[in-house]
């Protein structure tokens, strides 16, 4: 999966912010501690909102993987589904593992591993698969519900999460296509799962968006409807239904409209 580890992203953002702070305010003095440099100003710390957005985005990416994986199993493509049950624990869990402890949330790595192992083994018992799948989704939802209700129901916050999901989907989709052909099936399917989950959580704020930001809501929903045409099914077609440039354009339009919501 095409994804920059959030730890490195925070370090990069912090480094750039530090340089800008020195450039524009030479009076700021650095403090040295254990071979690291930081400035005694709260504006240079990664704010809690950004951490919460990153936290929920990572959990959303997990759900996107599982959603498309389950869809593939239902279509009889267990072999294609296998990577999508592995990615949450192999690529994403590390980004939220320490945060779960900090937030007082029960670790659920074992559930992800057990579900992955069951699918890798063939997932022949449908009832057991459904039970394990729902249990794992519930544990992810419990981790998400650790965020305050007012944040999870806030349109501006949720739209930031949606933008993170769509950015990752756009990168995956672009990586999947070469000369108009889908050459990386897993990346195509990843991106489908992320867009599907982005649409799901948009529904949670749809009423507020329609009542407070009707014009913006109409544009976002129209762009989302058009965007989803890039993924006609979980099973990848030979030829891409939409050019990566068009996918990126639609995602950017959604982001620009979402930034108007305060």
C-alpha positions as YAML, in Angstrom:
chain: A
units: angstrom
residues:
- id: 1
  name: UNK
  ca: [0.00, 0.00, 0.00]
- id: 2
  name: UNK
  ca: [1.31, 3.46, -0.92]
- id: 3
  name: UNK
  ca: [1.42, 5.24, 2.43]
- id: 4
  name: UNK
  ca: [3.91, 7.47, 4.28]
- id: 5
  name: UNK
  ca: [4.29, 6.42, 7.91]
- id: 6
  name: UNK
  ca: [2.68, 9.05, 10.08]
- id: 7
  name: UNK
  ca: [5.67, 9.23, 12.42]
- id: 8
  name: UNK
  ca: [7.93, 10.37, 9.60]
- id: 9
  name: UNK
  ca: [5.27, 12.75, 8.38]
- id: 10
  name: UNK
  ca: [5.10, 14.39, 11.80]
- id: 11
  name: UNK
  ca: [8.89, 14.63, 11.97]
- id: 12
  name: UNK
  ca: [9.02, 16.23, 8.55]
- id: 13
  name: UNK
  ca: [6.27, 18.71, 9.36]
- id: 14
  name: UNK
  ca: [7.94, 19.57, 12.64]
- id: 15
  name: UNK
  ca: [11.32, 20.11, 10.96]
- id: 16
  name: UNK
  ca: [9.87, 22.39, 8.29]
- id: 17
  name: UNK
  ca: [7.90, 24.32, 10.91]
- id: 18
  name: UNK
  ca: [11.05, 24.78, 12.97]
- id: 19
  name: UNK
  ca: [12.95, 26.20, 10.01]
- id: 20
  name: UNK
  ca: [10.14, 28.62, 9.22]
- id: 21
  name: UNK
  ca: [9.93, 29.70, 12.83]
- id: 22
  name: UNK
  ca: [13.62, 30.55, 12.93]
- id: 23
  name: UNK
  ca: [13.42, 32.36, 9.61]
- id: 24
  name: UNK
  ca: [10.55, 34.58, 10.63]
- id: 25
  name: UNK
  ca: [11.30, 34.97, 14.33]
- id: 26
  name: UNK
  ca: [15.02, 34.89, 15.12]
- id: 27
  name: UNK
  ca: [14.28, 35.54, 18.80]
- id: 28
  name: UNK
  ca: [13.03, 32.01, 19.27]
- id: 29
  name: UNK
  ca: [15.73, 30.03, 21.09]
- id: 30
  name: UNK
  ca: [16.19, 26.31, 20.68]
- id: 31
  name: UNK
  ca: [16.55, 23.94, 23.62]
- id: 32
  name: UNK
  ca: [18.82, 20.92, 23.36]
- id: 33
  name: UNK
  ca: [17.93, 17.66, 25.08]
- id: 34
  name: UNK
  ca: [19.15, 14.12, 24.39]
- id: 35
  name: UNK
  ca: [20.50, 15.07, 20.97]
- id: 36
  name: UNK
  ca: [17.19, 16.54, 19.84]
- id: 37
  name: UNK
  ca: [16.34, 20.18, 19.28]
- id: 38
  name: UNK
  ca: [12.96, 21.73, 20.00]
- id: 39
  name: UNK
  ca: [11.61, 25.21, 20.56]
- id: 40
  name: UNK
  ca: [9.75, 26.29, 23.66]
- id: 41
  name: UNK
  ca: [6.64, 27.42, 21.82]
- id: 42
  name: UNK
  ca: [3.41, 25.40, 21.65]
- id: 43
  name: UNK
  ca: [2.82, 26.34, 18.02]
- id: 44
  name: UNK
  ca: [5.61, 23.99, 16.97]
- id: 45
  name: UNK
  ca: [4.03, 20.91, 18.54]
- id: 46
  name: UNK
  ca: [1.78, 18.71, 16.46]
- id: 47
  name: UNK
  ca: [-1.63, 19.79, 17.69]
- id: 48
  name: UNK
  ca: [-4.08, 17.30, 19.12]
- id: 49
  name: UNK
  ca: [-6.52, 17.80, 16.25]
- id: 50
  name: UNK
  ca: [-3.93, 16.70, 13.69]
- id: 51
  name: UNK
  ca: [-3.14, 13.64, 15.80]
- id: 52
  name: UNK
  ca: [-6.83, 12.81, 16.06]
- id: 53
  name: UNK
  ca: [-7.30, 13.19, 12.31]
- id: 54
  name: UNK
  ca: [-4.32, 10.94, 11.64]
- id: 55
  name: UNK
  ca: [-5.55, 8.42, 14.22]
- id: 56
  name: UNK
  ca: [-9.05, 8.18, 12.72]
- id: 57
  name: UNK
  ca: [-7.66, 8.15, 9.17]
- id: 58
  name: UNK
  ca: [-5.45, 5.16, 9.94]
- id: 59
  name: UNK
  ca: [-8.38, 3.32, 11.49]
- id: 60
  name: UNK
  ca: [-10.45, 4.24, 8.44]
- id: 61
  name: UNK
  ca: [-7.79, 2.82, 6.12]
- id: 62
  name: UNK
  ca: [-7.98, -0.43, 8.09]
- id: 63
  name: UNK
  ca: [-11.72, -0.56, 7.58]
- id: 64
  name: UNK
  ca: [-11.33, 0.21, 3.88]
- id: 65
  name: UNK
  ca: [-9.01, -2.77, 3.48]
- id: 66
  name: UNK
  ca: [-11.39, -5.07, 5.31]
- id: 67
  name: UNK
  ca: [-14.41, -3.82, 3.37]
- id: 68
  name: UNK
  ca: [-12.89, -4.57, -0.02]
- id: 69
  name: UNK
  ca: [-11.44, -7.84, 1.25]
- id: 70
  name: UNK
  ca: [-14.87, -9.04, 2.38]
- id: 71
  name: UNK
  ca: [-16.35, -7.91, -0.92]
- id: 72
  name: UNK
  ca: [-13.79, -10.01, -2.80]
- id: 73
  name: UNK
  ca: [-14.52, -13.09, -0.69]
- id: 74
  name: UNK
  ca: [-18.22, -12.65, -1.41]
- id: 75
  name: UNK
  ca: [-17.32, -12.58, -5.12]
- id: 76
  name: UNK
  ca: [-15.42, -15.85, -4.77]
- id: 77
  name: UNK
  ca: [-11.96, -14.24, -5.02]
- id: 78
  name: UNK
  ca: [-10.42, -15.41, -1.74]
- id: 79
  name: UNK
  ca: [-6.86, -15.30, -3.12]
- id: 80
  name: UNK
  ca: [-7.30, -11.66, -4.15]
- id: 81
  name: UNK
  ca: [-8.82, -10.86, -0.75]
- id: 82
  name: UNK
  ca: [-5.88, -12.18, 1.27]
- id: 83
  name: UNK
  ca: [-3.59, -9.11, 1.02]
- id: 84
  name: UNK
  ca: [-6.37, -6.81, 2.22]
- id: 85
  name: UNK
  ca: [-6.72, -8.73, 5.47]
- id: 86
  name: UNK
  ca: [-2.97, -8.60, 5.99]
- id: 87
  name: UNK
  ca: [-2.36, -4.90, 5.29]
- id: 88
  name: UNK
  ca: [-4.16, -3.54, 8.38]
- id: 89
  name: UNK
  ca: [-1.86, -5.40, 10.76]
- id: 90
  name: UNK
  ca: [1.26, -5.40, 8.57]
- id: 91
  name: UNK
  ca: [1.25, -1.77, 7.42]
- id: 92
  name: UNK
  ca: [-1.14, 0.31, 9.50]
- id: 93
  name: UNK
  ca: [-1.28, -0.99, 13.05]
- id: 94
  name: UNK
  ca: [2.17, 0.31, 13.93]
- id: 95
  name: UNK
  ca: [0.92, 3.87, 13.36]
- id: 96
  name: UNK
  ca: [-1.72, 3.62, 16.08]
- id: 97
  name: UNK
  ca: [-0.37, 0.94, 18.42]
- id: 98
  name: UNK
  ca: [1.19, 3.31, 20.95]
- id: 99
  name: UNK
  ca: [-1.72, 5.72, 20.66]
- id: 100
  name: UNK
  ca: [-4.15, 3.01, 21.71]
- id: 101
  name: UNK
  ca: [-2.33, 2.68, 25.02]
- id: 102
  name: UNK
  ca: [-2.12, 6.45, 25.44]
- id: 103
  name: UNK
  ca: [-5.84, 6.76, 24.78]
- id: 104
  name: UNK
  ca: [-6.78, 3.85, 27.04]
- id: 105
  name: UNK
  ca: [-8.09, 1.76, 24.13]
- id: 106
  name: UNK
  ca: [-7.79, -2.02, 24.15]
- id: 107
  name: UNK
  ca: [-5.23, -3.37, 21.71]
- id: 108
  name: UNK
  ca: [-6.78, -5.43, 18.91]
- id: 109
  name: UNK
  ca: [-3.73, -6.64, 16.98]
- id: 110
  name: UNK
  ca: [-4.49, -10.25, 17.89]
- id: 111
  name: UNK
  ca: [-7.96, -9.98, 16.31]
- id: 112
  name: UNK
  ca: [-6.48, -8.61, 13.10]
- id: 113
  name: UNK
  ca: [-3.88, -11.40, 13.06]
- id: 114
  name: UNK
  ca: [-6.45, -14.11, 13.74]
- id: 115
  name: UNK
  ca: [-8.73, -12.84, 10.98]
- id: 116
  name: UNK
  ca: [-5.81, -12.60, 8.56]
- id: 117
  name: UNK
  ca: [-4.66, -16.12, 9.39]
- id: 118
  name: UNK
  ca: [-8.16, -17.47, 8.87]
- id: 119
  name: UNK
  ca: [-8.47, -15.84, 5.44]
- id: 120
  name: UNK
  ca: [-4.98, -16.94, 4.39]
- id: 121
  name: UNK
  ca: [-6.01, -20.49, 5.31]
- id: 122
  name: UNK
  ca: [-8.93, -20.24, 2.88]
- id: 123
  name: UNK
  ca: [-11.81, -18.82, 4.96]
- id: 124
  name: UNK
  ca: [-13.90, -21.91, 4.20]
- id: 125
  name: UNK
  ca: [-16.26, -21.58, 7.18]
- id: 126
  name: UNK
  ca: [-18.47, -18.66, 6.19]
- id: 127
  name: UNK
  ca: [-20.17, -18.36, 9.58]
- id: 128
  name: UNK
  ca: [-16.84, -18.24, 11.38]
- id: 129
  name: UNK
  ca: [-15.51, -15.70, 8.87]
- id: 130
  name: UNK
  ca: [-18.52, -13.44, 9.38]
- id: 131
  name: UNK
  ca: [-18.20, -13.68, 13.15]
- id: 132
  name: UNK
  ca: [-14.48, -12.87, 13.16]
- id: 133
  name: UNK
  ca: [-14.98, -10.10, 10.62]
- id: 134
  name: UNK
  ca: [-17.72, -8.38, 12.60]
- id: 135
  name: UNK
  ca: [-15.76, -8.74, 15.86]
- id: 136
  name: UNK
  ca: [-12.72, -7.09, 14.28]
- id: 137
  name: UNK
  ca: [-14.78, -4.26, 12.78]
- id: 138
  name: UNK
  ca: [-16.34, -3.69, 16.19]
- id: 139
  name: UNK
  ca: [-12.91, -3.40, 17.80]
- id: 140
  name: UNK
  ca: [-11.88, -0.81, 15.21]
- id: 141
  name: UNK
  ca: [-15.14, 1.06, 15.79]
- id: 142
  name: UNK
  ca: [-14.47, 0.99, 19.53]
- id: 143
  name: UNK
  ca: [-11.08, 2.58, 18.89]
- id: 144
  name: UNK
  ca: [-12.72, 5.25, 16.76]
- id: 145
  name: UNK
  ca: [-15.38, 5.91, 19.40]
- id: 146
  name: UNK
  ca: [-12.60, 6.86, 21.81]
- id: 147
  name: UNK
  ca: [-12.66, 10.22, 20.05]
- id: 148
  name: UNK
  ca: [-15.26, 12.57, 21.57]
- id: 149
  name: UNK
  ca: [-18.73, 12.49, 20.00]
- id: 150
  name: UNK
  ca: [-18.57, 16.19, 19.19]
- id: 151
  name: UNK
  ca: [-15.43, 15.59, 17.15]
- id: 152
  name: UNK
  ca: [-16.66, 12.49, 15.30]
- id: 153
  name: UNK
  ca: [-19.86, 14.32, 14.43]
- id: 154
  name: UNK
  ca: [-18.16, 17.57, 13.45]
- id: 155
  name: UNK
  ca: [-18.27, 18.12, 9.70]
- id: 156
  name: UNK
  ca: [-14.95, 19.98, 9.48]
- id: 157
  name: UNK
  ca: [-13.15, 17.22, 11.40]
- id: 158
  name: UNK
  ca: [-14.71, 14.35, 9.46]
- id: 159
  name: UNK
  ca: [-13.92, 16.05, 6.17]
- id: 160
  name: UNK
  ca: [-10.24, 16.15, 7.14]
- id: 161
  name: UNK
  ca: [-10.38, 12.40, 7.66]
- id: 162
  name: UNK
  ca: [-12.16, 11.94, 4.35]
- id: 163
  name: UNK
  ca: [-9.47, 13.99, 2.63]
- id: 164
  name: UNK
  ca: [-6.80, 11.73, 4.12]
- id: 165
  name: UNK
  ca: [-8.60, 8.63, 2.89]
- id: 166
  name: UNK
  ca: [-9.08, 10.10, -0.58]
- id: 167
  name: UNK
  ca: [-5.47, 11.26, -0.85]
- id: 168
  name: UNK
  ca: [-4.33, 7.71, -0.13]
- id: 169
  name: UNK
  ca: [-6.90, 6.31, -2.54]
- id: 170
  name: UNK
  ca: [-5.69, 8.63, -5.28]
- id: 171
  name: UNK
  ca: [-2.07, 7.58, -4.78]
- id: 172
  name: UNK
  ca: [-3.05, 3.89, -4.82]
- id: 173
  name: UNK
  ca: [-5.13, 4.32, -7.96]
- id: 174
  name: UNK
  ca: [-2.33, 6.08, -9.79]
- id: 175
  name: UNK
  ca: [0.10, 3.32, -8.78]
- id: 176
  name: UNK
  ca: [-2.31, 0.71, -10.14]
- id: 177
  name: UNK
  ca: [-2.45, 2.02, -13.70]
- id: 178
  name: UNK
  ca: [0.02, 2.04, -16.56]
- id: 179
  name: UNK
  ca: [-0.90, 3.22, -20.05]
- id: 180
  name: UNK
  ca: [-4.59, 3.01, -19.26]
- id: 181
  name: UNK
  ca: [-4.37, -0.59, -18.04]
- id: 182
  name: UNK
  ca: [-4.75, -1.81, -14.47]
- id: 183
  name: UNK
  ca: [-1.44, -3.54, -13.79]
- id: 184
  name: UNK
  ca: [-1.50, -3.57, -9.97]
- id: 185
  name: UNK
  ca: [-4.74, -5.19, -8.87]
- id: 186
  name: UNK
  ca: [-4.10, -4.86, -5.13]
- id: 187
  name: UNK
  ca: [-3.60, -1.09, -5.34]
- id: 188
  name: UNK
  ca: [-6.76, -0.74, -7.44]
- id: 189
  name: UNK
  ca: [-8.70, -2.65, -4.79]
- id: 190
  name: UNK
  ca: [-7.09, -0.71, -1.93]
- id: 191
  name: UNK
  ca: [-8.24, 2.55, -3.43]
- id: 192
  name: UNK
  ca: [-11.78, 1.25, -3.91]
- id: 193
  name: UNK
  ca: [-12.01, 0.28, -0.23]
- id: 194
  name: UNK
  ca: [-10.76, 3.67, 0.94]
- id: 195
  name: UNK
  ca: [-13.24, 5.58, -1.22]
- id: 196
  name: UNK
  ca: [-16.09, 3.34, -0.08]
- id: 197
  name: UNK
  ca: [-15.29, 4.04, 3.58]
- id: 198
  name: UNK
  ca: [-14.89, 7.76, 2.91]
- id: 199
  name: UNK
  ca: [-18.41, 7.75, 1.46]
- id: 200
  name: UNK
  ca: [-19.68, 5.84, 4.51]
- id: 201
  name: UNK
  ca: [-18.42, 8.37, 7.03]
- id: 202
  name: UNK
  ca: [-19.64, 11.26, 4.89]
- id: 203
  name: UNK
  ca: [-23.14, 9.93, 5.46]
- id: 204
  name: UNK
  ca: [-22.63, 10.55, 9.18]
- id: 205
  name: UNK
  ca: [-22.38, 14.30, 8.55]
- id: 206
  name: UNK
  ca: [-24.71, 14.49, 5.55]
- id: 207
  name: UNK
  ca: [-27.60, 16.02, 7.48]
- id: 208
  name: UNK
  ca: [-25.48, 18.80, 8.98]
- id: 209
  name: UNK
  ca: [-23.82, 19.45, 5.62]
- id: 210
  name: UNK
  ca: [-27.18, 19.65, 3.86]
- id: 211
  name: UNK
  ca: [-28.61, 22.06, 6.43]
- id: 212
  name: UNK
  ca: [-25.60, 24.34, 6.96]
- id: 213
  name: UNK
  ca: [-23.62, 24.03, 3.74]
- id: 214
  name: UNK
  ca: [-26.13, 22.95, 1.12]
- id: 215
  name: UNK
  ca: [-24.16, 24.21, -1.90]
- id: 216
  name: UNK
  ca: [-20.91, 22.65, -0.71]
- id: 217
  name: UNK
  ca: [-22.72, 19.42, 0.16]
- id: 218
  name: UNK
  ca: [-24.21, 19.22, -3.33]
- id: 219
  name: UNK
  ca: [-20.80, 19.66, -4.95]
- id: 220
  name: UNK
  ca: [-19.04, 17.16, -2.70]
- id: 221
  name: UNK
  ca: [-21.71, 14.53, -3.23]
- id: 222
  name: UNK
  ca: [-21.68, 15.08, -6.99]
- id: 223
  name: UNK
  ca: [-17.90, 14.74, -7.09]
- id: 224
  name: UNK
  ca: [-18.02, 11.64, -4.90]
- id: 225
  name: UNK
  ca: [-20.61, 10.03, -7.16]
- id: 226
  name: UNK
  ca: [-18.45, 10.76, -10.19]
- id: 227
  name: UNK
  ca: [-15.30, 9.59, -8.42]
- id: 228
  name: UNK
  ca: [-16.77, 6.18, -7.59]
- id: 229
  name: UNK
  ca: [-17.15, 5.45, -11.32]
- id: 230
  name: UNK
  ca: [-13.40, 4.76, -11.35]
- id: 231
  name: UNK
  ca: [-14.13, 1.48, -9.50]
- id: 232
  name: UNK
  ca: [-16.96, -0.33, -11.30]
- id: 233
  name: UNK
  ca: [-16.36, -3.42, -9.13]
- id: 234
  name: UNK
  ca: [-13.92, -4.88, -6.62]
- id: 235
  name: UNK
  ca: [-12.68, -7.21, -9.33]
- id: 236
  name: UNK
  ca: [-10.37, -5.05, -11.41]
- id: 237
  name: UNK
  ca: [-11.22, -4.62, -15.08]
- id: 238
  name: UNK
  ca: [-8.40, -4.87, -17.60]
- id: 239
  name: UNK
  ca: [-8.78, -1.25, -18.70]
- id: 240
  name: UNK
  ca: [-9.11, 1.60, -16.21]
- id: 241
  name: UNK
  ca: [-12.57, 3.16, -16.13]
- id: 242
  name: UNK
  ca: [-11.11, 6.59, -15.34]
- id: 243
  name: UNK
  ca: [-7.75, 8.24, -15.90]
- id: 244
  name: UNK
  ca: [-5.68, 8.87, -12.77]
- id: 245
  name: UNK
  ca: [-5.58, 12.58, -13.63]
- id: 246
  name: UNK
  ca: [-9.38, 12.73, -13.51]
- id: 247
  name: UNK
  ca: [-9.44, 10.87, -10.18]
- id: 248
  name: UNK
  ca: [-6.92, 13.37, -8.77]
- id: 249
  name: UNK
  ca: [-8.97, 16.28, -10.11]
- id: 250
  name: UNK
  ca: [-12.17, 15.06, -8.43]
- id: 251
  name: UNK
  ca: [-10.35, 14.44, -5.15]
- id: 252
  name: UNK
  ca: [-8.86, 17.93, -5.26]
- id: 253
  name: UNK
  ca: [-12.29, 19.47, -5.87]
- id: 254
  name: UNK
  ca: [-13.66, 17.61, -2.85]
- id: 255
  name: UNK
  ca: [-10.76, 18.88, -0.75]
- id: 256
  name: UNK
  ca: [-11.21, 22.47, -1.90]
- id: 257
  name: UNK
  ca: [-14.89, 22.41, -1.04]
- id: 258
  name: UNK
  ca: [-14.29, 20.73, 2.31]
- id: 259
  name: UNK
  ca: [-11.85, 23.47, 3.31]
- id: 260
  name: UNK
  ca: [-14.73, 25.95, 3.19]
- id: 261
  name: UNK
  ca: [-16.43, 24.12, 6.06]
- id: 262
  name: UNK
  ca: [-15.50, 25.53, 9.47]
...
